[in-house]
């Protein structure tokens, strides 16, 4: 192979490497943003579950509300 051909191949490899590095950086940024968004969404779901639990009466009465059994 001639010197020029080697230089062209090297330049092509450097170009591909630069593109791959850019792509990896973009993917890392996207993953980080998604993780932050998922963390916020988990917190929102937790708050919603707490609200639903607080708003839904329990089918089990508290001990003070229980009527005594008939044999008393």
Buried (B, 14 or more C-beta within 10 A) or exposed (E): EEEEEEEEEEEEEEEEEEEEEEEEEEEEEEEEEEEEEEEEEEEEEEEEEEEEEEEEEEEEEEEEEEEEEEEE
